[in-house]
Amino acid sequence: MLSTAPAPVATAANPPEAASARQADALLAEGHDLEAAKDYIKAAAAVQGKTQLQYLLKAAQASLQGNRAPVAVLLADEVLRLEHDDNGLRGQALWVRAQGLMDQGQTPRAKGNLEELLTIASTPQNVRAEAMGTLATLYTQEGHELTALNFLIERDSLLSGAAIHKNHQRIHALLDSVSSARIQNWQGRSGNPLVQEWLAIALISRHNPDPDQRKAAINAWMAAHPGHPPINFTSHDELNVADTTSSQEGSICALLPSTGSYARLSQALSAGMETAAQLTSGPAVKLLQSTGNPSYTAVLFERGVKEGCQIFVGPLLPQDINAVASVRKPSDPPVIALGSDAGVQQPGLYTFSLSRDVAARQIANQGYAAGYRRVYVLYPQDSSGAAI
């Protein structure tokens, strides 16, 4: 029997996208990020205007959480294409897009998004602080240490508690990596009084190696320059002490390339580590996939430290080892690099080469030193065996 009742009409209380949006919210709360992203896209297709952009942005965020960085970037691109007036929405889209690009190793494009994000007044304080920290890492990798120093010092006012302590560690590590001559040159180039104060204290620390003399010299400088804002300076010696406030067992993080000729080797290494952890009931193994971009590898390392990695296995490529060494602080977890010697000498960074040439040379040297003069070698009959 045919019904003559009119078809239900969508009302303001029950908009056409409501069911998909509610389902997406529920899926997101349960951790089903990619399924939620699909439903947010369905909700966006049913509406227009600001509401559509908000659903697209939620879909982008869910895609990012679901490790679908390319999809997140495409959705954020659409929000940015359609929105020109609401800086709040644009800022959120820029943040998602920057994170998605970073996850793909596209650091130059991400850097532009992060810098634009900082120009938007409504950017949340925590997002602004994280963006500045990431930009400091990228500029350090590019050799623009003074720009990186400016970002680190500016972000200090956005932080509190232990985060300030860690930021001060980064500032000191950056200053320690450059010569006194460069610091003196920076004094003439920076007009920021906070930066000037940090530079002055860095030079005082170098000229006064004795802790008591250093403290007296810093106090004297502070008294002679009352116009400079305080920087809550903490003793350089205290900053170099490892942070022991958190003793919880964390993850072993495998920092290995996901592309190129070493991708299959990386998969085998991570699978072996996971199997060993399961057999011994050891800590979890977390895979951080680098892309051969040294700047991105450095960012991954810092992200791993922040997320609680207790030890890093990798990087493998020499340029990635150097990138990690350039941002690693004395208090950071140890690193077992798996590549050939990249010329890095740093406490807590160990080289365990997987190179057949290096391994063969080490075996030969150790065997000869132990008195062995006759050697039997079991090797494959191919170019690899010939090299060994």
Residue pairs with C-beta under 8 A, 6 or more apart in sequence:
10 16
15 46
15 47
16 46
16 47
17 42
17 43
17 44
17 46
17 47
17 51
17 55
18 43
20 39
20 40
20 42
20 43
20 46
21 39
21 40
21 43
21 55
23 39
24 36
24 37
24 38
24 39
24 40
24 43
24 58
24 62
25 36
27 33
27 35
27 36
27 39
28 36
28 58
28 62
33 62
33 63
33 65
33 66
34 62
34 63
34 66
34 68
36 58
36 59
36 62
37 59
37 60
37 62
37 63
37 66
37 68
37 71
38 59
40 55
40 56
40 58
40 59
40 62
41 55
41 56
41 59
41 75
43 55
44 52
44 53
44 55
44 56
44 59
47 55
50 86
50 89
52 82
53 79
53 82
53 83
53 86
53 89
54 89
56 75
56 78
56 79
57 75
57 76
57 79
57 89
57 92
57 93
57 96
59 75
60 71
60 72
60 73
60 75
60 76
60 79
60 93
60 96
60 97
60 100
61 72
61 96
63 69
63 71
63 72
63 75
64 72
64 96
64 99
64 100
64 103
67 103
69 99
69 100
69 101
69 103
69 104
70 100
70 104
72 96
72 97
72 99
72 100
73 96
73 97
73 100
73 101
73 104
75 96
76 93
76 94
76 96
76 97
76 100
77 97
79 89
79 90
79 92
79 93
80 90
80 93
80 94
80 97
83 89
83 90
83 93
84 90
87 120
87 121
87 122
88 120
88 122
90 120
91 117
91 120
91 122
91 123
91 127
94 113
94 114
94 116
94 117
94 120
95 113
95 117
95 123
95 127
95 131
97 110
97 113
98 110
98 113
98 114
98 117
98 131
98 134
99 110
101 107
101 109
101 110
101 113
102 110
102 134
102 296
102 299
104 291
105 290
105 291
105 292
105 293
105 296
107 138
107 293
107 295
107 296
107 299
110 134
110 138
111 135
111 138
114 131
114 134
114 135
115 135
117 123
117 127
117 128
117 131
118 128
118 131
118 132
123 131
125 158
126 158
128 155
128 158
129 155
129 158
129 159
129 163
132 151
132 152
132 154
132 155
132 158
133 151
133 152
133 155
133 167
133 170
133 302
134 299
135 148
135 151
136 148
136 149
136 151
136 152
136 155
136 170
136 174
137 148
137 295
137 298
137 299
137 302
137 327
138 148
138 295
138 299
139 145
139 147
139 148
139 151
140 148
140 174
140 298
140 326
140 327
141 294
141 295
141 298
141 323
141 326
141 327
142 295
145 174
145 177
145 178
145 182
146 186
146 189
146 190
148 174
149 171
149 174
149 175
149 186
149 195
149 198
150 190
150 192
150 195
152 167
152 170
152 171
152 174
153 171
153 192
153 194
153 195
153 198
153 231
154 194
155 167
156 164
156 167
156 168
156 171
156 194
156 231
159 167
162 243
162 245
164 232
165 234
165 239
165 243
166 243
168 234
168 239
169 239
169 240
169 329
169 331
170 329
171 198
172 202
172 236
172 239
172 240
173 327
173 329
173 330
175 183
175 198
175 199
175 202
177 326
180 203
180 206
183 199
183 202
183 203
184 203
186 195
186 199
187 196
187 199
187 200
190 196
190 199
193 227
193 228
193 229
194 228
194 229
194 231
196 228
197 225
197 228
197 229
197 231
198 231
200 221
200 225
201 218
201 221
201 231
201 233
204 214
204 217
204 218
204 221
205 214
205 218
205 236
207 217
208 214
208 217
211 235
211 237
214 236
215 235
218 233
222 228
240 330
240 331
241 331
242 330
242 331
243 331
246 308
248 308
249 283
249 310
250 283
250 308
250 309
250 310
251 283
251 284
251 285
251 286
251 307
251 308
251 309
251 310
252 273
252 277
252 282
252 283
252 284
252 285
252 286
252 309
252 310
252 311
252 312
252 313
253 285
253 286
253 287
253 288
253 304
253 309
253 311
253 312
253 313
254 266
254 269
254 270
254 273
254 285
254 286
254 287
254 288
254 312
254 313
254 314
255 288
255 290
255 297
255 300
255 301
255 304
255 312
255 313
255 314
255 315
255 320
255 324
255 335
256 262
256 266
256 269
256 270
256 287
256 288
256 289
256 290
256 313
256 314
256 315
256 316
256 338
257 263
257 266
257 289
257 290
257 291
257 292
257 315
257 316
257 317
257 320
258 266
258 289
258 290
258 291
259 291
259 292
260 292
262 316
262 317
265 316
265 354
266 289
266 314
266 316
269 313
269 314
269 338
270 285
270 287
273 285
273 313
274 285
276 282
277 283
277 284
277 285
283 310
286 304
286 307
286 309
288 300
288 301
288 303
288 304
289 300
290 296
290 297
290 300
290 314
290 315
290 320
291 297
292 317
292 320
294 319
294 320
294 322
294 323
295 323
297 315
297 320
297 323
297 324
298 323
298 324
298 326
298 327
301 312
301 323
301 324
301 327
301 328
301 335
302 327
304 312
305 332
305 333
309 333
310 333
311 333
311 334
311 335
311 336
312 324
312 333
312 334
312 335
312 336
313 336
313 338
314 320
314 335
314 336
314 337
314 338
315 321
315 323
315 324
315 337
315 338
315 339
316 337
316 338
316 339
316 354
317 339
318 339
318 340
318 341
318 342
319 342
320 339
321 337
321 339
321 342
321 344
321 349
321 351
322 342
322 343
322 344
324 335
324 337
324 349
325 342
325 344
325 346
325 349
328 335
328 346
328 348
328 349
330 347
330 348
332 348
333 348
334 348
334 349
334 350
335 348
335 349
335 350
336 350
336 352
337 344
337 349
337 350
337 351
337 352
338 352
338 353
338 354
339 351
339 353
339 354
339 355
340 351
340 353
340 355
340 357
340 358
341 351
341 353
341 358
342 351
344 351
353 359
356 384
356 387
356 388
357 387
357 388
360 387
360 388
364 375
367 375
377 388
379 385
379 388
